[in-house]
Amino acid sequence: MYENKTEDLPIKTVLACVDTGEFDAEVSINELAELAATANADVVGKIIQKRPAYDSATCMGAGRLEELKEQLEALEAELVIFDHELTGVQVRNIEQILDVRVIDRTTLILDIFAQRARTKEGKLQVELAQQKYRLPRLTGMGTALSRLGGGIGTRGPGETKLETDKRHIRKRISYLEAELEELKKHRNFSRSRRKKDGVLCAAIVGYTNVGKSTLLNALTDAGVLAENKLFATLDITSRSIELPDGRSVMLIDTVGLIRRLPHNLVEAFKSTLEEAAAADIILNVQDLSSPEIKEQAEVTASLLNELGCEGIPQIYVMNKADAAPFTDTVFEDDNTVMISAKEQTGFDKLLECIMKNLPETAKRMKLLVPYDKGGFIGKIRQDGKIFSEEYAENGTLIDALIDVKLIKEAENYKV
């Protein structure tokens, strides 16, 4: 019992970054601090070194590593997280100098994913990414892999396989890929079925922690975990809502995006993210209160292009308007709407916006259908929806959602 409580205590952690100019080191290390907090780390220090290039043996220069060692001792920190991908050799060398456990940004993100995955597919995807990441590092890391104990960077489905040889890991990767391929076939079948049945789909995409799950919960009572943490939701959730015109739309929540998302994770979660490429409309959720909104929007746009989402209508959902200081500079139009998912404001405009941007598959109409044309009402009932039906002197008065292929004929009976 005591051991479990100890494992739950935050781990004193120092963050390290080498600034070569390829990205904004200050912004990136602040995001790394958020990621670390999500994984239950207590960030007690940060260190950034400007260098023209990474040191091939230790990533950071020898002098700065000595400085880091002194900082670790003074702060009684037990973990260092580097804001880059480290090789197995670099991890081993740095650990020998610092005498504490060292992990990198990718290991941290994989650890968070391992904590958050709930469905079979989510767990398989995380383990596949973990195994692919470990495979090239087995040789270089040596004793680092044989360390026992829990903590950040050691969780997840793959932790019991840390000491397996490369052949075993390759075998495991093949098995995981085959399992995921089966699940992908099932997902593709479900997608085809939705298309065949005329189900409209809206994919909710965006940077991690912009409020996608909060929005889904507020619109549909889906009950998805919505925390103020990065990657609070990993697994796909889909729920149906009804638009003001009577049409139903399937809302699909997708995994949050992040700068420099590890390549193995992008690959592993491709099938999940492909829901966006198969959607009829994309709800691109952005955090109006974030000073990094522009950069976050660029990350999202880049990945959507990579997934082949060009040509799919997009609505820019500017969330957290209640907490944003400069909402007066944001212009709402047919493709942009300001909301607060938490306060549930702006939803009427959002639903109106979705309705206008969706391809017309059905239209709500009031008709007076003569009694001798009653068969037409049967056709409407088969492919559409009748909201009310009233028998009048000259025929049946109906308020109905008419399938697109029947609209032309319906115009003859329009009230």
N, C-alpha and C positions, 0 to 999 in steps of 0.2 A: 504494500500500500504506500509506504514511504517513498519507494523508488518512483512510482508513477507521479507522485506529487512533485518530486525533484525534477523529473523530465519536463513537467509543465511550466517550471520556472523559466523566465526569459534568460537567454544566454547572452552574457556580456560580449559584445561584438564590435570590432573596428572595421571600417570599410576602407579599401585601398583602390586607387585608380591611377593609371598612367595616362597623362594627357599628351597624345601625339598630334592633336589637332583634327583628328578624323570625325569627332563629334564633340558636342558641348559637354565637357567633363563635369562641370558644376551641376547642370540639369540632370545628367545621367546618374551621378552619385546620389543626388537627392531622391531620384526615383528608386535607386537601389536601396536607400534607407526605408522607403515605403514597403518595398518587397520584403526586406529583412524583418520589418515589424509584423508583416502579415504572417511570416514564418515563426513568430514568437521570439525574435531577437531583440535585445536591448542595445541599441546602437549608442556606444559611449564615446566613439571617436571616428574621425575621418582623416585620410591622408591622400593628397594628390601630388604627383610628381610630373613636371613637364619634361618630356624627353622627345628627341626626334623619332625614336622607334623603341619598341619593346625589347628588353634584354632577353635573348633566346634562352638563357639558363634560368633566370629568376624574375623575368617580366619587369621588375622594378630594379633600379640601381642599388649596388651594395651599401652605399652610404645611407640611402633613405630606408633600406631594410633594417639597418642597425637602429636608426631613429624610431622606426615602427616597433622594433623589439622593446626598446625602452618604454615607449608609450603603452604597449601591452602589459608590461610588468607594473607600471604605475597605476593603470586602470584596472588591473586584475582581470583582463579580458581573456576569454578562452577560445575565441574564433576570429578569423580574418576572412572577409569576403572580398574578392577582387572583382572589379567591375568589367572584367573581360573573360574570354574563354582561355583557360590555362591548359597547357599540355600536361601529361602525366609527369614528365621530367621536371617541369616548373613547379608543380605542386609538391613533389618530393623534396626538391632543393629548398624551396621557401620554408617548408615545414621544418627542415633540419636547422635552418638559421633561426627561425622564430620560436621553435619548440611549442607551437600550438597548432590546432587543426586549421587547415586552409581549404576553402572551397571557392568556386568562381560563380559568376552571375548565372550561367546556364544551370549549374548544379542546384543553385538556390531556386530558380524558377521551376525546375523539374520536381524539387522537393515540395513546393507549394501545390503544383499540379497533383502530386501523389496524395497530398492531404485532402484535396478538394474533389477528386474524381469519385463519383458515386455509382454510375452505371457500369455495366460490364464493358461497353465500348470505351468509355472514358478511361477505365483502369488499364485496358489493353493498350490504348494509345500512349498512355503515360509510360507504361513499362517498356514499350517498343522504343520510345525516345530515350529512355534511360539506358537500355541495353546498347543502342547504337552509339550513344555518347561514351559509354564505358569501354566499348570494344577497342578502339585505337589507343586508349590510355592504360590498358592493362599492364603492358610491358614497362612503361616509364614509371608508374606509380609505386611499384614494388610493395614495400611494407605498408604504405598508406592505405592499401586496400584491405589489409588484414586487421586493421584496428577495429576493435569491437566497441559497442556502446551506441546509444541513440543520439538524437539531436538533429539539428538542421543539416540537410544534405545526406542523411542516411536513411530517410524514410522511403516508403513506397514498396510496390510489389517486387522490385528487384533487389531489395537489400539482402535477402538470404543467399543471393547468388554472387556476392562480391568476389568470392575466391574461386569461382569456376574458371576453367580455361577457355580459350578463344573458341575452340570447337563447340563447346557446350553453349556458349553465348550465341554463336552463329545459328546453331540448331534452334535455340529458343527464339531468335529473331524470325527465323523461317516459320516457326509455329505461330507466332503472334501475327505475322503478316497474313498467313492463311486464314486465321480466325477473323481478322479485321476485314479481309476480302469477302468472307461470307456475310458479315454484318453490313458491308457496303452494298452487296447484292440485294439484301433485304431492304436497305434504305432506298436504293434506286427503284425497287419494286413499289415501295410505298409512295415515292415521288410520282412514278408513272400512274399509279392508281389515282392519286390526287388530281393529276392533270386530266385523266380520263373522266373522272367524276366532276370535273369543272370546279374543283376547290381552288380558290384564290389564296396565294401565300404571300405573306409579308415577312421578310427577314429583318430582325433587329440586330444591327451591327454597330461597332464603335470600339473606342479605346477601353481598356479595362477601368472599371470604377466610374464610368460616366452616368450610371443609373439605368442600364438596360433591363436588369431584373426587376428593379423597383417599378419601372414603367409597365412591364408585362404583368406584374402583380396588381398594379393599380387598375389596369384595363380589364383584367380577366380573373382576378382572385386566384392566380395560379399557385400561390404558396411557395414560390421559388426563394431560396436563400438570398437575401439582399442585405449585405453588410457593407460598411464603409471600409472595405479592404480590397486590395488588388486580387483579381481572379476569384471572387467569391463564388462565381458560378462557372462550371466547366461543361456540364452535361447539357445536351439539347433539351429544351422544353418547348412544346407547342400547344397553344390553346386557341380556341376559336372565339371571335367577337363578331357582333352584328353591327354593320354600318347603318347610318341614318336612312339610306335608300333601301334597306332590307337585305342587302347582300351580306354573306358571311365571309370572313377572312381568317385564315389560319396564321396567327402570329408565332414566329419561330425565333427563340432566343439563341444567340450564338456565343461562342467563347470570346472573351475580351482580347483586344490586341494590345501590343506594347512595342516600344522601340527595341530594335535589335532582338526580336523574338528568336530564340534559338532555331536554327534551320531544321533540326530534327523534329522540333515541336510543330513547326509549320507543316512539315510533311505528314507527321502523325495525325494532325487534326484537319488535314485537307478535306477528308470526307465530311467532317462536321461543318467546316466553313463553306463547303460546296453548296450547302442549303441556300446560301446567298445568291449563288450563280443560277440556281434553279427557281428563284422566287419571281413573282410577278411584280413586286415592288420592294425596294430596300428602304428601311427606316434607319438613316445614318444618325445615330444619337451622339451629341457632343455636349461637353460640360462647359456651360457658359461661365461658370465661376472659376475655371482653371486658367491661370496665366499661360499655360502651355497649350491652349486650345488650338492654335494654328498648327503647331508641330504635330499634335495628336491627330488632327484632321488629315494631315499629309500622310501619316503612317497608315491610317485607315484607307485613304484613297489609293495608296500604292498597293496595298494587299488586295483590295477589291479589283484593281486592274489586273493583278497577277492571277486572280481567280477567274478572269474573263467575264466581269460583270458590266462591261460597257454596253450601253443600249437599254439596260433595265432602269425604269424610272426610279429616281431617288428623292426622298424627302429628308431634308436636313432638320432634325428634331433638336432644337437648342434647349437642353434640359438645365435644371437648377437655376431657372430665371429668378426665383425668389432670393437666391444668394449671390447673384451676379451684380457687380457695381455699375456696369455700363450697358444696361439693356436698351437704352434709348438709341444706341448706335446700330442695333440689329434690326434689319428690315424684314418684316414678314411678307411673304408672297405665296404663290401657289405651290412653291417647293420648299419653303422655309417657315417653320412655326416655332414659337417660343412656348415652353411648358415648364411646369414643375411637377415631376412625377411624385415627389414626396408630398406636396400640398394638393396634388390632383387638380391643377389649374391648366387651362389651355387645351383640355382634351377635346372639346367640341370642335375647335379649329383644326386639331390634329386629325380627327375622324373625317372632317369635311375635306381636308387636304388629301388623305388616303383615297377617299371616294373619287375625287377629281382626277387623281393620277393613275388609278387602276384602269387597265383596259376594260372597255365596256363589254361585259359578258351577260348582263341582264339590266333591265330598266324597270323601275317601279311606275305603274300606270293605273289610272282608274278607267274602267271600261264598262260599257253597257252592252252585254252580249245578248242578241235576240235568242228567244227560246229555241228556235229551229237551228241555231248554231251552237247548241250546248256541247257538242263534241269538242269545240275549241277550248272550252274551260277544262276539259279532261286533259288536253295537251299541255295547257298551262300548269295544271296540277302535277303533271309527270316530271317536267323539267324546271319548274319554278316554285313559287310559293304564293298561296292566297292568304291575305291578312284578314279580309272580311268579305262576306258574301250576303247580298240582300236581294230578295225577289221583288222586282218592280213591275209596273203594268206592261212595259214593252220588252222586258227581258231581265236578265240577271245582272245586277250592279256589283262589280267586284273591284277590290283594291288588291293588286297583285304585283309580284315581282316576275317580270316576263323574261324568259330566256331570249338571248340575242337573235336566235334564228326565227323566233315568232313575233318579233317587234313589228316587222313590216305589216303582217296580217293584223296585228293588234291595233295598228293605227286606224283601221276601218271602224273600230268600235270605241275609240277614245272619247271620254266624256270631256 
